């Protein structure tokens, strides 16, 4: 229907001037009126769909401000080795997939984390060779910054014991110098680049399953960090009339020149698919112990992590992008990487000021901001750089962070610190690194607990209020996308993106947030998922 009225509801607008109402009128994909039941119902005509909410709660649609949509779509069809408690279970699942896969074809999976295993050591190719002697196997780590492969995969990629480490990556080797089957950072590309890719049409089909899952989780927009192949498949969905999520598409480093040569600037596109920022990697990840640190990892006095792109090169890229109308988004997890990213943005902010450009013209971001040096805690706010963070990483990584970073974790996974300094924040999941479910992120942000542990929360001083967490999944991402004038709250003229919950999220106990049910998701005034009368 082009016209819809929802009434008898508990509608939370996230508009501070009118926080709660009971009815809302929608026309041609936009909110046209909000207020009391009787005044809104009077706007109905013969073409209006009128829905009695029966007291159900409505919120603005939620945005996942950092995920990998192509990888998420493929992960739903790959071997599930996500956060398994034992290496043997992962190996067994690979064996089962091998038995149903034609000989010689690739077997792929995602999500293993050796820190959850008893031995906590990286696995090896030998583990996989035992169950997959002729099928090449590629399993990416939960962090996305390490891969576990077998001998067949190494042979396909031409990797031998004497292969030189690529810039920004490492082929792990044993004491005898033999490749172990673990690839870190850019070394992963040596194998991943030769794995046959699905066609754009096939990937679009995969995205339909991922989109259905996202809509059932209350997600109405995503910020994607995958390759142009993801953009191609998204456009096919759009052409088919099947795209039901809004997308902010970032541009990865190697495609910057092509984008600039095409004249593409931030905001190119429309309210369904639009271009966001240049994406760079400053460092690796905690799980792979490649996050770049000022001080070494505990127990590894020689390991400071790894710079994927050094500061001078980042300045060149970010400066060029900014001059051509694109903000930048820098992946930075370690405190040294965050420091370097901030130095880059400080330099480029000076250039922008010299050109007379307001800071809001270039909505720069740092992705993850997982640990900050105390001296840098205020700098995102000072430079007006968005802290794009994933609250669920705190509860997922806390044991590993304590093990490798020790007392430094006071400044880790801490959006509270950024908010208190006045920085803008935008929240996401990093799916498929973590599950695609914003309620998990909201719960993690306000409790800092996982499964009730640790009681009272890990570094409880970093807890957010529920309202702060909600804004992180709504208004923060809307600002980052340059869409704050039409997304992030429910108000006249705003896009009619909203979700229906079975209960008021502001009234339940924190532990009950994980039990809330998404009953409906509307995007652009149309029900994309509905499970209520």
HELIX and SHEET records of a PDB file:
HELIX    1   1 UNK A   37  UNK A   41  1                                   5    
HELIX    2   2 UNK A   69  UNK A   75  1                                   7    
HELIX    3   3 UNK A   87  UNK A   99  1                                  13    
HELIX    4   4 UNK A  114  UNK A  116  5                                   3    
HELIX    5   5 UNK A  125  UNK A  129  1                                   5    
HELIX    6   6 UNK A  151  UNK A  157  1                                   7    
HELIX    7   7 UNK A  186  UNK A  188  5                                   3    
HELIX    8   8 UNK A  189  UNK A  192  1                                   4    
HELIX    9   9 UNK A  200  UNK A  216  1                                  17    
HELIX   10  10 UNK A  228  UNK A  240  1                                  13    
HELIX   11  11 UNK A  253  UNK A  255  5                                   3    
HELIX   12  12 UNK A  256  UNK A  261  1                                   6    
HELIX   13  13 UNK A  311  UNK A  323  1                                  13    
HELIX   14  14 UNK A  335  UNK A  354  1                                  20    
HELIX   15  15 UNK A  359  UNK A  361  5                                   3    
HELIX   16  16 UNK A  374  UNK A  376  5                                   3    
HELIX   17  17 UNK A  379  UNK A  383  1                                   5    
HELIX   18  18 UNK A  391  UNK A  405  1                                  15    
HELIX   19  19 UNK A  406  UNK A  411  5                                   6    
HELIX   20  20 UNK A  415  UNK A  421  1                                   7    
HELIX   21  21 UNK A  438  UNK A  447  1                                  10    
HELIX   22  22 UNK A  460  UNK A  462  5                                   3    
HELIX   23  23 UNK A  466  UNK A  472  1                                   7    
HELIX   24  24 UNK A  475  UNK A  480  1                                   6    
HELIX   25  25 UNK A  510  UNK A  515  5                                   6    
SHEET    1   A 4 UNK A  30  UNK A  35  0                                        
SHEET    2   A 4 UNK A  23  UNK A  27 -1                                        
SHEET    3   A 4 UNK A   3  UNK A   7 -1                                        
SHEET    4   A 4 UNK A  48  UNK A  52  1                                        
SHEET    1   B 6 UNK A  20  UNK A  21  0                                        
SHEET    2   B 6 UNK A  10  UNK A  12 -1                                        
SHEET    3   B 6 UNK A  57  UNK A  60  1                                        
SHEET    4   B 6 UNK A 498  UNK A 501 -1                                        
SHEET    5   B 6 UNK A 518  UNK A 523 -1                                        
SHEET    6   B 6 UNK A 526  UNK A 530 -1                                        
SHEET    1   C 8 UNK A  62  UNK A  67  0                                        
SHEET    2   C 8 UNK A 219  UNK A 224  1                                        
SHEET    3   C 8 UNK A 246  UNK A 252  1                                        
SHEET    4   C 8 UNK A 273  UNK A 281  1                                        
SHEET    5   C 8 UNK A 327  UNK A 332  1                                        
SHEET    6   C 8 UNK A 365  UNK A 368  1                                        
SHEET    7   C 8 UNK A 386  UNK A 389  1                                        
SHEET    8   C 8 UNK A 425  UNK A 427  1                                        
SHEET    1   D 6 UNK A  79  UNK A  80  0                                        
SHEET    2   D 6 UNK A 107  UNK A 112  1                                        
SHEET    3   D 6 UNK A 137  UNK A 141  1                                        
SHEET    4   D 6 UNK A 146  UNK A 149 -1                                        
SHEET    5   D 6 UNK A 179  UNK A 185 -1                                        
SHEET    6   D 6 UNK A 169  UNK A 173 -1                                        
END                                                                             
